[in-house]
Amino acid sequence: MSRRTRSQAAKAAAPTTVHIPRQRGRGRRQEMPVIVVVSEQPTLTARATSATGRWVWKHRRAWAPTGFAVAVLAVAGIVHIFAPWAAFIAAPAGLAPLVKLGWEAKSRPAADLTTTVWRIALATLALAGTTWFSLALWFGPLGGPLMGLWTFTAIAGQVMWLIARRTSTTVKGSI
């Protein structure tokens, strides 16, 4: 077993300073000693954190809807704590996706079925998101089945985002 105590073995990950003694010989007595600073190897946690950070930064565009969903979850929690009455202000916004869908159908009719399906899917997703936000402001984002609705909406948004990024759209059939 090692003779080192725990305090000696488990030091923080800080740079280690190594002093090299003076060299003996002619003419070297006036020189300053050489000091070499060697950094410690990063811990496993630091390495995992930096690898995760690099991966998230590399794929940040693909995971944008999930980041947005997490941000909305946090905002809903904070607003619920300080002003739950804001749900009554946010509730009418739940109708905005349906109004937008009707407006698009009237002013810019879809050229094909795919465009119509995408418009309906996006309106449904936006309706679910705004409804969840209004309910989360009143009841709290973690209350009851709201967390399940948030998860379903976040996954649906992420899947739709990934599909939309892979498909090419034309000017004629744009959503």
C-alpha positions in Angstrom: 0.0 0.0 0.0 1.2 3.5 -0.7 2.6 5.6 2.1 1.0 8.8 0.8 -1.8 10.3 2.6 -5.1 11.2 0.9 -4.3 14.9 1.0 -1.1 14.4 -0.9 -2.5 12.0 -3.5 -5.7 14.0 -4.3 -4.5 17.4 -5.2 -6.5 19.8 -7.4 -5.7 20.0 -11.1 -3.4 23.0 -10.9 -0.1 23.7 -12.6 2.9 22.1 -11.0 6.0 24.1 -10.6 9.3 22.3 -10.9 12.5 24.0 -9.7 15.7 22.9 -11.5 18.7 23.5 -9.2 21.6 25.7 -10.3 24.3 24.2 -12.4 27.7 24.1 -10.8 30.6 25.4 -12.8 32.3 28.5 -14.0 30.3 31.7 -14.8 26.8 30.4 -13.9 26.6 31.8 -10.4 25.0 35.1 -11.4 22.2 33.6 -13.5 18.7 33.1 -12.2 17.4 29.6 -11.6 15.4 27.9 -14.4 11.7 27.4 -13.6 9.6 25.1 -15.7 5.8 25.1 -15.2 4.1 21.8 -16.2 0.3 21.7 -16.4 -1.5 18.7 -14.9 -3.5 16.4 -17.1 -7.3 17.3 -17.1 -9.5 15.2 -15.0 -12.0 12.7 -16.6 -14.9 15.0 -15.8 -13.1 18.0 -17.5 -12.3 15.9 -20.5 -16.0 14.6 -20.8 -17.3 18.2 -20.3 -15.1 19.6 -23.0 -15.9 16.8 -25.4 -19.6 17.3 -24.8 -19.2 21.0 -25.3 -17.3 20.5 -28.6 -20.0 18.1 -29.8 -22.8 20.5 -28.9 -21.1 23.4 -30.6 -20.4 21.4 -33.8 -24.1 20.3 -34.0 -25.6 23.4 -32.7 -27.7 24.1 -35.8 -29.2 20.6 -35.8 -30.2 20.8 -32.2 -31.6 24.3 -32.3 -35.3 23.3 -31.6 -34.3 21.3 -28.5 -32.3 24.3 -27.2 -35.3 26.5 -27.8 -37.6 24.1 -26.0 -35.3 24.0 -23.0 -35.1 27.8 -22.9 -38.9 28.1 -23.1 -39.2 25.5 -20.3 -36.9 27.6 -18.1 -38.7 30.9 -19.0 -42.1 29.3 -18.2 -40.8 28.2 -14.9 -39.5 31.6 -13.9 -42.6 33.5 -15.1 -44.8 31.0 -13.3 -43.0 31.8 -10.1 -43.3 35.5 -10.4 -46.4 36.2 -12.5 -48.7 33.2 -13.0 -51.4 35.7 -14.2 -49.4 36.1 -17.4 -51.1 32.9 -18.6 -54.2 35.0 -19.3 -52.2 37.3 -21.5 -50.4 34.4 -23.3 -53.6 32.3 -23.9 -54.9 34.3 -26.8 -51.5 33.7 -28.5 -52.5 30.1 -28.8 -54.9 31.0 -31.6 -52.2 32.7 -33.6 -51.1 29.5 -35.5 -54.6 28.8 -36.6 -55.1 32.4 -37.8 -51.8 32.1 -39.7 -52.8 28.8 -41.3 -56.1 30.3 -42.4 -54.4 33.4 -43.7 -51.9 31.4 -45.7 -54.6 29.1 -47.2 -56.5 32.2 -48.3 -53.7 34.5 -49.6 -51.2 31.9 -50.8 -52.9 28.6 -51.8 -50.6 25.6 -51.7 -49.2 24.3 -55.0 -49.2 20.7 -53.9 -50.3 18.4 -51.1 -46.8 18.3 -49.5 -47.0 22.1 -48.8 -50.4 21.7 -47.3 -49.3 18.9 -45.1 -46.3 20.9 -43.9 -48.4 23.9 -43.2 -50.9 21.9 -41.1 -48.1 20.1 -39.3 -46.3 23.4 -38.4 -49.6 25.0 -37.3 -50.4 22.0 -35.1 -46.9 22.1 -33.6 -47.1 25.8 -32.9 -50.6 25.4 -31.5 -49.3 22.7 -29.1 -46.4 24.8 -28.1 -48.3 28.0 -27.4 -51.0 26.0 -25.6 -48.4 24.3 -23.4 -46.8 27.7 -22.7 -50.1 29.2 -21.5 -50.9 26.2 -19.3 -47.3 26.1 -18.0 -47.5 29.7 -16.9 -50.7 29.0 -14.9 -50.0 25.5 -13.5 -46.2 25.4 -13.6 -44.1 23.7 -16.3 -43.6 20.5 -14.2 -47.2 20.1 -13.1 -49.4 17.2 -14.2 -49.2 16.0 -17.8 -47.5 19.3 -18.9 -44.1 17.8 -18.8 -45.2 15.0 -21.1 -46.8 17.5 -23.5 -43.5 19.5 -23.5 -41.5 16.4 -24.2 -43.8 15.3 -27.1 -43.8 18.8 -28.6 -40.0 19.1 -28.3 -39.4 15.8 -29.9 -41.9 16.5 -32.7 -40.3 19.9 -33.3 -36.8 18.3 -33.4 -37.9 15.6 -35.8 -39.7 18.1 -38.1 -36.6 20.4 -38.0 -34.3 17.5 -39.0 -36.6 16.4 -41.8 -37.1 20.0 -43.1 -33.3 20.5 -43.2 -32.8 17.4 -45.3 -35.5 18.1 -47.9 -35.0 20.7 -50.5 -37.8 23.2 -51.3 -38.5 25.0 -54.4 -39.8 28.5 -54.8 -43.1 27.2 -56.1 -43.7 24.8 -53.3 -42.2 26.8 -50.4 -43.8 26.6 -47.0 
